[in-house]
Amino acid sequence: MSRRFLSMIFLFFYLTGHAQTFKTDEPFAHTFSIVARDSITGEMAVGVQSHWFNVGTSVPWLEAGVGAVATQSFIDKSYGLKGLALLKQGLTAKQALDSLLSIDPGRDVRQVAIVDNKGNIAAHTGKGCIQYASHITGNGFSVQSNMMLGNQVCQAMSKAFINTAGNPLPERILAALDAAQKAGGDIRGRQSAALIVVPAQSTGKPWNDRTTDVRVDDNAYPLVELRRLYRLQVAYEHMNSGDLATEKNDMKKAMEEYGAAMKMFPDNLEMQYWTGITLANNKQVEKAMSILKKVFAKDKNWKELTRRLPAVNLLTVSPADLNRILAL
């Protein structure tokens, strides 16, 4: 953000009596977002796009089994962690939000939405948020936006989320974000986006408690890239499921999962390669070779990697079959 723009913003808040609420070291996330909870799975999510670099590190705050917070406009990041802490103490989304706003002299320039683990929703759009600014709350979700080109962004997000009921929560979030952009989106354009999903219950291992965590920090079409990354994650989940099926000696299931992944991203050499290695390890060397031959032709480094796998027991074929594979 330019110094001139910062000076203009500071002057605006000085003239309107809110200079004390603005700090130049706070992030500016004039943006649109959605917080939501899936009533069936209990998953909770935040999706956001903004014309601001790396918005995923500022707006969304989530904890499995607790809730989700989106804090935007003139951001106070502490709303994220403090809001989650209040939810963990047993407060509802509204009680937590009311508590945060009550001690914040900058409440008029904040835009915040919270969903708790029971699906309760609370949202706030301060009167000092830059127009068009609004929010809409619904059954288990809230959509909010500020500095929008037009005044129908929240309506479009809400409609898209409701109309996709029954779909996986991440896909509903993406649909809502796409609808917001189609309705005009951020008046400044596009730059970054994020999608984070946590489960209804914590595993007790916080490092594993984000079932979806994809973000785009700087891109001309961040929502397009965000959807691609989400699909890539789904594809790798198929790969992981295939690995698990292999461990259980269920090769039919394994190949179905590997096939699903490669169908989504047919040019991904990583997926093709490990599918071939798995086949080889399960005494289906001929099938493995047909896959590995294509991989090696596109990038010889995969052949070099193959030479190194037997030493760490990741390729367990006979010496004769190893030579056949390396001769491809």
N, C-alpha and C positions, 0 to 999 in steps of 0.2 A: 504494500500500500504506500503511495507517495506521501512525502512530507506535506505537500500542499493539501492532500485530502485529509490527512490527520489534523492539520491546522483548521480546516473547515469544520470537521466534526467537533473538535474541541471548542471552537467558537460557537457552534450551534448549541452545545450543551451549556456553555457559559451564559449565553444570552437567555436560555430558557430555564436557568436556575438549577441545572443538573450537572454542573462541572465536576462536582465532587464524586459523581458516579462513574466518571470516565477515566480510564488509565490507559496510556499509550502502549503499555506492555501486555494488555489483555488482548486475546484474539478476537477478531471480528468475524463472526460466522453468520452473515446475512444469507439466509438459506431457506430451504424447505426440508422437512423431515417427517418421519412417522415413527411412533413407538406403538408396539402392539404385543398382545399375548394371544396365543392360539388356545381356544377354549377346549380343544380336544387333547392336544399333547401337553399343554401347559408351557410350551416354549415361549420365550420372550425375545423381542427383536427391536433394533433401531436401524432405520435406513435414512440416509441423508445425501444430498448433493448441494454443492455451493460453488460460486465463483470465488474460491479462496483456497489457497494451497493447503493440502494435507488436512482436510476437514475431519477425517476420521479420528484424529488424535484429540479433538476438542469437543465435539458435539455428543457422541454416544458414550454412555457409561452403563454397564450391565454387570449383573452378578447372578449366576445360576441359583435358582430357588429363592431369589430375593426380589428382583425387579429390574427395570430399565429406566434410564433417564436420558432425555435429550435437552441440552442446554445450548441456546443459540442467541442470535442478535449480538448484543455486547456481552460476551460470555464471561461468566464467573465459573471457572472450571470446578471450583469447590462444590458447586451444586451437585455434581456427579457423585463424588465420594461421600459427601455429607448426606445427600438424599438416600443413597443406598444404606448408609449406616442407620439412618432413622427408620427405614423400612425393616431392617434387621432387628430393631428394637420393638417392632410390633405395630408401628404407626401405619395407617393406610396411606395411599398415594396422596390424597388430599391433605391429610394431617402433616405429612412430610413436607409437601410443597408450601403449605401455609406457614410452617415453622421456618423454612428457609427464607421466604419472602418477608416475614415479620422483622427480621434483623438485617435486611439488606437495604441500604440507602439507595442502591441502584436499581431497585425493583422495577422502576418505570421503563428501563431500557432492556430488561431481560425478557426472553421468551423461553419458557421451560415446559416440558411435558414429562409426566411420570406414570408408569404402570407398575402395579405391585403384583406379587405372585398369585393373587386371587382375581386379578383382572380389573381391579379398581383403577380408575383413570383420573388424573388431575392435570390441568393445563393452565398456563398464564401467558398472556401477551400484554406487556406493559404499554402504557399510552405513549411512551417515547420511542417505540419501535418504528422503524422507517416503513412507510406505506409502499405497496399494499402489505399489511400485516394482519394476520388473523389465525385462529385455530378452530378446529371442529373436533369434538369428542364423540365417540360412539361406543358400541358394545365391545370393550376390551381394546380400544385403540384411540389414539389421538393423532391428528395431522396438524402441522403448524408451519407457517411460512412468514417471512418478512422480506422487505425490499423486492417484492415481486413485480413483474412487468404488468400483470393484470390482477383482477380481484377474484378469479375463479380457480386459483390453484388448489386451495384446500378442498373446495367442493369436488374437483376432479380427483384428487387423491382419495378422498373418502369414498366416492362412488366406485373407484377401481378396486379398493380394498374390499368393500362389501360384495361387489360383483364376482370376486374370485374366491369366495368362501368355498371351502372344501379342498383347495389346493394347498400344497406345503407352504408354511409361513414365509420362508424366504422368497418364494415366487410371488406371493401376494404383496410383499414389501416392494419388490422390484416393479410390479405392475403399478403400484401407487406412485412410485418415483417417476416412472415413465409418463404416467398421466399428468403429473405435475409439470413436467417439462413441456409436454404437448399443449398444456394450458398457458404457456408463456414462460414459466420458470423465473429464475433470477433475472432481474432487469439488466445485470451486467454480463450475463452469459453463463458459461460452464467452465469448471476447472477440476474439481475433485469430488469424490463420492465414497461412501462406505456402507457396508452391510454386515451387521454383527448379530448373531443369534446364540442364545444360551438355553440350556434345558430347564425343565420345570424343577428338577432337583439337582443339587450339587453332587458330584461324585466323591467329594472330599479331596479331590486333586484339582485345585483351581486352574492349573496350567493345562488341564484337559477339558475345561468346562465351556469352551466356546466351540460349538458345533459348526458354526460358520463365522469366519472372520476374514473378509476380503475388502480391500480398499484400493482406491485409485487416487494417487496424490496429485497428479498433474497430467491432464489429457484433454484434447479438444472435444472428445465425446465420452465423458467419464461414465455415463450410465451404460453405454454400449460395452465399454471395457469391463465395467463391474459385472454385467450379466455374463460376459465371456468367462471371467474369473470364477464366478459362481458355478457355471457349467463345468469348468475344468475341475473344480473341487468335487463336484458330483461324480465326474469321471474317475477321479482318483479314489473316491470312496468305493466305486465298483472294483477297482484294482485291489484295494485292501480287502474287500469281501472275497475276491477271488483267491487272494493269498490265504485267507482264513479257511476257505473251502479246501484248498490244497492241503493245508495242515491236517484237515479231517479226512483226507483221502477221497474227497468228493469232487472228482475231476469234471464231472458233468456240470455241476454248479460253478466250479472255478472257471471253466471255459465260457459259460454263459455270462459271468461277471466280466471277465476280460473282454469278451466280445462286445458287451454293452459299452465299456469304456472306449474301446477303439472305434466303435461306430460313432461316438460323439466327437472324437478327435482322431480321425484316421491318419493324420500326418505326424502324430506324436510318436517319435522313435522310442522314447523311454517306455511307453506302454507296450509297444510291439516287442521290444527287446526282452523285457521281463516275462512277458507271456511265452516267448520262445524258450527262455531259460527254464521256466516252470515245466513246460512240456518235455524238455530234455531230461529234467530231473525225475520225471514220471514215466521214463522209458518210452516216450513218444518222440524219438529223435528225428524221425523223418519229417514229422509235422513241424518240429522245432526248426529244422534246417531250412524249410521253405520260408519261414518267417525271418530267421536270422540272416539268410542270404540277402534279402531286401534291405535289412537294416545296415549290414556291413557295406553294401553298395552305396548307400547314401552317406555313411560316415564311418570311416575305417577305425576310428577310436573305439567303437563298440567291440570290434574284434580284439583289440588290445586289452580291453577290460575283461573280455571272456578268458584270456590267457591267465588272468590273475584270480579268477573265481575259485578254481579247484583248491588253491592253497588255504582258503578260508571256508571250505566246504559249502560254498554257495552254488557250485556246479559239481554234480556227483556222477557224471557219466564215466564210462570206461576210457582208458587212454586211447583206444582205437576210435571211439566215437568223438572224443575231444579233437583228435587229429582231423577227423572228417569235418567237424564244425569249423575248425580253424583254416581248413583248406578252401572254404567257400569264397 
